Amino acid sequence: MEFVSTRNRRETATAAEAVLRGLAPDGGLYCPAALTPLPEDLSALLALPFEALAGKLLHALLPSFSLEETLALSRKAYSSRFETAEVTPTAEVGEDTVVELFRGPTGAFKDVALSLLPHLLTAAKAACGQKEDILILTATSGDTGKAALAGFQDVPGTGILVFYPHGGVSPIQRLQMVTQPGQNVRVCAVRGNFDDAQSGVKKAFASLSGSAALRERNLALSSANSINLGRLAPQTVYYFKAYADMLRRGRIARGEQVDFVVPTGNFGDILAGYFARLLGLPVGRLVCASNQNNVLTEFLRTGIYDRNRPFYRTSSPSMDILISSNLERLLFLLSGDDELVARLMGELNKAGRYQVPERLLGQLHALFWAESCTDRQTERTIGQVYADHGYLCDPHTAVAFYAAEKYKAACPDHRPLAILSTASPYKFPAAVLRGLGQQSSGDEFADMAALEARTGIAAPAFLKALQRAPLRHEDVIDLEDMERYILEEARI
Ligand SMILES: *Cc1c(COP(=O)(O)O)cnc(C)c1O
């Protein structure tokens, strides 16, 4: 399969090149030229355990790598880092199925892709004969940073630099990052929000890629953000896994469609659901759930994307995003029109706004449904889900539960629902406690203990241990200084 830039089909790459580069040279994102249903028998595929399923799907999506290679990569990523061999177990909550994506080493769904990415990049480097070491630049809204740091820690031939918005992540998310050990890792706060940090990283890419400064240091840049195709491919796996679980439990019949509800920020997770659909999984609608930063809700309803709006810091910080990068891939796949995508992205850059043609809006409406909620509604939902089902969810997942209820009420023809749960509730103990109607003590660790006492659900040991972990990364810089910081701090 060939990969092309969303902004110019003539800008092509193999899967290995696309993973290695992260971003296409013209600023577009690498995307499969076309995605078609898998030749394999779906029932046989769905019967596979997670590791083998991942190996098969990765080979289908990234055919630079042989099946033997992708199976080995999958084994390295998933054999010991997750709570269960299932990697992404599912739970029945009332009439819905919850897909628990947070059972990995850092308690967020990003672990599924970022446990694999370092191995994938190393394999891509070998496949392309690249001699330089790899420097990963990453902007994070809270969870990617830690998951990437944990994934790349001390991986030979790689270094990683993570930028997060100063004051824009939860206290636990921050502690997870600034306590990160490893010779090859750096973490830095940037004065600005996530969009600022993400555009700073994209700028640094543009000006540093292939520069003399990097050549002297024997470095090539890549990205661990979901602009990297290597992030999206592993995320298709849990859609298949969730479907297989629902089938096994008799929640659906063979071939029946499932609607997936996805708490969304940069549009990577939900796009992987669309990939799964194109690969032949019976995916019905994809419900895009947002917090008060509802730029996607408005877009999916009206076809107008407008980032000129206030930016809110919410209790679901990993979705505090106004420029949703992966939407570009969806527009490309739906329209097949690279010129249109290039024009729309140009308008977004210049005016912060674009409108898609009527035909494209029709396609979006057929596939997606969208809803957003406030922090108050999020907290109320946490309490409601716990009261009704004894299920404890984090604020991001609560946003999805809220959207699921609205969707079911609005669309009586909905199919059985799978709700993606993206973080451990213990990453956001204060907000979750408030959701259960209790005051936060102001201390995250006391709140964790209070939540454990209230619910009997144990907090992950790696989060409790943060209380005593030494702080290693306390730099705070201005946006303008990101490039200088990269050159000074890059270490492999
Ligand atoms: C990153 C993240 C999201 C949003 O995922 P996207 O792929 O950026 O849309 C949702 N919930 C949590 C907990 C996250 O960390």
The ligand as a Tripos MOL2 file, in Angstrom:
@<TRIPOS>MOLECULE
LIG
   15    15     1     0     0
SMALL
NO_CHARGES

@<TRIPOS>ATOM
      1 C1         -5.8330   11.9600   24.0920 C.3       1 LIG1
      2 C2         -7.0400   11.6620   24.8840 C.ar      1 LIG1
      3 C3         -8.3220   11.7760   24.3140 C.ar      1 LIG1
      4 C4         -8.5390   12.2720   22.9090 C.3       1 LIG1
      5 O1         -8.0290   11.4090   21.9400 O.3       1 LIG1
      6 P1         -7.7440   11.9620   20.4540 P.3       1 LIG1
      7 O2         -7.1300   10.8350   19.7400 O.co2     1 LIG1
      8 O3         -6.7810   13.1170   20.6510 O.co2     1 LIG1
      9 O4         -9.0270   12.4180   19.9150 O.co2     1 LIG1
     10 C5         -9.4110   11.4250   25.0870 C.ar      1 LIG1
     11 N1         -9.2630   11.0070   26.3620 N.ar      1 LIG1
     12 C6         -8.0510   10.9050   26.9340 C.ar      1 LIG1
     13 C7         -7.9620   10.4610   28.3510 C.3       1 LIG1
     14 C8         -6.9070   11.2140   26.2210 C.ar      1 LIG1
     15 O5         -5.7090   11.1030   26.8010 O.3       1 LIG1
@<TRIPOS>BOND
     1     1     2 1
     2     2     3 ar
     3     2    14 ar
     4     3     4 1
     5     3    10 ar
     6     4     5 1
     7     5     6 1
     8     6     7 2
     9     6     8 1
    10     6     9 1
    11    10    11 ar
    12    11    12 ar
    13    12    13 1
    14    12    14 ar
    15    14    15 1
@<TRIPOS>SUBSTRUCTURE
     1 LIG1         1 GROUP 0 **** ****
